Amino acid sequence: MDDVLKDILVNELHVREEDIVPTATREEVGLDSLAVLELATALHERLGIEVYDYELLDAGTVADVARLVAERRPGA
């Protein structure tokens, strides 16, 4: 799990740290469509990567989100 992604989820989106497991779905960690938009914005601000809200909505699990972030990071 990417530390920046985990930090955003916990500190900005108020997801409980113990809920952030690779197999957890977006719904299981409590990310509604507004939170997904906030996540996309935070990823852009912190990492300078473009991840669209619809891509995050399509991601099945936290691991899928982490993989998407890893693919977009420079040097990936």
N, C-alpha and C positions, 0 to 999 in steps of 0.2 A: 504494500500500500504506500502510495506516495505521501510523504509527510506534509506537503503543502495542501494536498487534497484533504487529508485527515484534519489538518488545522482549520481549514475553511469550514468543513462540515461541523466540527465541534464548536469552534469559537465564533463563527459568523452565523451559522445556520442552526446552532443550538441542538445538534444531534448528540444524543448520549454516546460517549466514547465506546461503551460496551456494546452498543448496537451496531457499530461499524465493523462488520465482518464481511469477508469476500462474497459470501453467498446471500447476503441480505439484499432484498429488493428495495427499490426506491420507496415503495409504500411502507415497508417494514421499518425503515429509518425515518419515516415521516416527511419525505420531500414531496410536497405538492408542486403544482405547476409554477407557482410564484417562487418557491424556494429553488426550483431548478433554474429559473431565469436568474436569480441572485447568484447561484453557483456558477453559471456561465459567465456572468459579469466579473465575479471574483477571480475566476481562473484567468480571464483576460487581463485584469488589473495586476495580478500577482505574477503571472508567468508569461504574459504577453502572447498567449495562444488563443486562437479562435476555436471555441467549442460552442456549437449552437444548442439552444434549448431543446430543439426537436431531437437532436442526437442524444442528449442526456435522457430525454423522455423515452427514447427507444432502447436505451441501455437496460438490460435485464437485471443486473446486479451491481453492487458496489465494485466488484472486481472488473466488470465491463466498463464502468466509468473510469476506473484507474487505468485500464488498458488504453482507453481512448485518450486520456490525458498524456500518458506515456508516449503514444504515437505522435502527438502534436508537439511535444516538447522539442526544442532545438537539439540536434544531435541524435534524434531517435532513429 
